[in-house]
Amino acid sequence: MRIIDLDASSRKNLMDELLKRSPNHYGTYGEKVHAILEEVKEKGDEALFSFTERFDGARLTRDSIQVTGEELEEAYKLVDPDLLKVIRKALVNIKSFHEKQKRNSWFDSQPDGTLLGQKITPLQSVGVYVPGGKAVYPSSVLMNIVPAKVAGVERIIMTTPPGKDGRISVNTLVAAHEAGADEIYKVGGAQAIGALAYGTTSVPKVDKIVGPGNIYVALAKKAVYGFVSIDSIAGPSEILVLADETANPRFVAADLLSQAEHDEMASAILVTTSRGLAKQVSKEVDGFLSRLSRKDILSKSLENYGWILVADTMKEAIETANTIASEHLEIVTKDPFQVMTKIRNAGAIFIGEYASEPLGDYFAGPNHVLPTNGTARFFSPLGVDDFIKKSSLVYYSRDALKEVQEDIIRFARAEGLTAHANSIAVRFEEEKE
């Protein structure tokens, strides 16, 4: 891996390179995505079947696009029993974590005849997109469905691209059923996002679409925002390890590679105050590369977006971590909890040398659907709040409104909104006659 001294110039160059990974910088795909969405909007199922055959090599019909009970039963017969046990263990942790995020409606009643409050309502229907392609991710199935289920969403619809045989990975199917998906459809890509946003004869329209995907999926979600809600525009995966001389270089190297293997656009960055650690980590990375199965992807990812940055001070290292606002941030320092208090921007923070990032991907409980491309400055991990909506409640008795009527009328007239003022005044006009 490249070892670079951290200064103002190298930090700026790094940020410029990282921003190139954002889906917003891939305008060449925009027209293709727009064309796909328009065709789905106009032709519905016909477009879905056509695109699925073209892009995935699978021929589907209205009778085969939805996963059947028989297919689920077969998946349970074929899935690795040990994997099923792990999925169920992970589900316990994920549900437990997200249960703690649940909110309740609240009301505040006062003696003067006013009542204010907030009503929490689960979304009625949600579409969960699960990627296929280079890898199958049953863990993403759990992370997207569980918070929706905990929130109380009535109808959870999952879409995922089929293989050429028109079938879905048994691991994905079992994970979806265990997590609580109500319906599963064999369609992927921008066409799946269009179906969920606009609705077709086979695939129902939903209120919100969540879940990561490739550049076509990301841009499609961006395009349909407004017809439906979305969680975020997900970019390539990324990890930043913040370490000092006490870190184990072998552990750090392994953790950097754990994210670099996702795809060629993934980012893996070490920020350290120790040049010795930097050299050791680079050597360990080379050693791992020679024997890991996704060597080609790993090498390309590190060549494109892999850096080891050497900072003069921990303060400078922390400032850099906050500037990058990484999806995953590991803190491997002498006092990681103290460093953690100074982190403002990160999707998920892993503290200490035994909180390896894959622990969060699969098992610990917090959601692994996280903000990318610096959006951790203002976005949060996927959670129960993403599957609810809030309504404000207002009640005033006649006496309570009478007490403040002149204030409201004066405010409305100051804005030139006489109909607003009249809406209040008309309720007391008999008293002024």
DAVENMO-V949675 format. One record per run of one state. SS is the DSSP state (~ for helix, > for strand, _ for the rest). FROM is the first residue (numbers start at 1). TO is the last residue. If there is no record, write none. Layout:
ss=[SS & SS]
from=[FROM & FROM]
to=[TO & TO]
This chain:
ss=[_ & > & _ & ~ & _ & ~ & _ & ~ & _ & ~ & _ & > & _ & ~ & _ & ~ & _ & > & _ & > & _ & > & _ & ~ & _ & > & _ & ~ & _ & > & _ & ~ & _ & > & _ & ~ & > & _ & > & _ & > & _ & ~ & _ & > & _ & ~ & _ & ~ & > & _ & ~ & _ & > & _ & ~ & _ & > & _ & ~ & _ & ~ & _ & ~ & > & _ & ~ & _ & ~ & _]
from=[1 & 2 & 6 & 8 & 20 & 23 & 26 & 27 & 44 & 45 & 57 & 66 & 67 & 69 & 79 & 81 & 100 & 106 & 110 & 114 & 123 & 125 & 131 & 138 & 152 & 155 & 161 & 170 & 180 & 183 & 186 & 189 & 199 & 208 & 211 & 215 & 225 & 226 & 228 & 231 & 238 & 244 & 249 & 261 & 267 & 273 & 275 & 290 & 295 & 306 & 311 & 314 & 325 & 328 & 333 & 336 & 341 & 348 & 352 & 357 & 363 & 375 & 378 & 384 & 388 & 397 & 398 & 415 & 418 & 433]
to=[1 & 5 & 7 & 19 & 22 & 25 & 26 & 43 & 44 & 56 & 65 & 66 & 68 & 78 & 80 & 99 & 105 & 109 & 113 & 122 & 124 & 130 & 137 & 151 & 154 & 160 & 169 & 179 & 182 & 185 & 188 & 198 & 207 & 210 & 214 & 224 & 225 & 227 & 230 & 237 & 243 & 248 & 260 & 266 & 272 & 274 & 289 & 294 & 305 & 310 & 313 & 324 & 327 & 332 & 335 & 340 & 347 & 351 & 356 & 362 & 374 & 377 & 383 & 387 & 396 & 397 & 414 & 417 & 432 & 433]
